[in-house]
Amino acid sequence: MLTPGKKSLSPILLAVAVMLLSACSSDYVISTQDGHMLATKGKPVKDKETGLISYKDADNNTHQLQQKDVKEIIEK
């Protein structure tokens, strides 16, 4: 049997869990040399062999850029 104090605690725990999980998958913005700003879903990854930077957009499509075309990568 739940006491009134425990009933109000579970929504708080749920809210904290959601905040912690959302903090794990940060979004980034890639600033390109030609002035474009590309929003990413998750952290972009650099391929050590090819030098290409891979990222996923808001629709979960994967894209690649050459390192020389990237000015900076900023966490939102």
N, C-alpha and C positions, 0 to 999 in steps of 0.2 A: 504494500500500500504506500502511495506517495504522499508525502506531506506537502502543504502549500509552498514551502520554501524550495523544495526540489522541483516542483512544476515550473517555477519561474527561472530556475537555473539552466534547464536544458536549452531554451532559446538563446541564452547568453553564450553557452558553450558552442552551439551551432554557429552563431555569428562569429565567434573567435576562430573557429575552424575554417570558415569560409575566407576570412581575412588572411589567415596564414597560408592557405592554399593558393590564393590569388597572388600573394607576394612571391611565391616560388616561380611563377612564370611571368617575368617582367617583359614588357614590350620595349622596343628600341626604335630609334629613328636613325636612318642612314642618310647622311648629307653627302651628295655627290659633287664632283668637281664642276659639273655644269649647272649647279644650283638647285637640283631637285631634292626634295625631302621625301624619303620612302619610309613609311610606317611598317614595322615588322611585328609579327606575332612570335614572341620568344626571342632568344638571343641568336644573332647571326653567327655562323660557323665558318671559319677559314680552312680551306683544304690546303694542307701543307705541301702536297705534291704539285697542284696546279696553281695555287695562289688565288683561286676564286673564292669569293665570299658568298655563301648560300644563306638564304633567309626565306621565311614564309610570310605571305601577306595576310590581310584580314580574312580572305576567303580560303586560307590554308593552301594556297598554290605556292610551289617552290620556285624561286628565282635565283639567278647567280649574277654576280658582278665581278669585274676584274678589280683587283686591289688598287690599281693605279687610278681607277675611276671613283674611288671612295675618299672623301675628304675627312670625315669622322663618323663615328658611331656613338650615339648618345642614348643612355637608358632613360626612359620616360619616368 
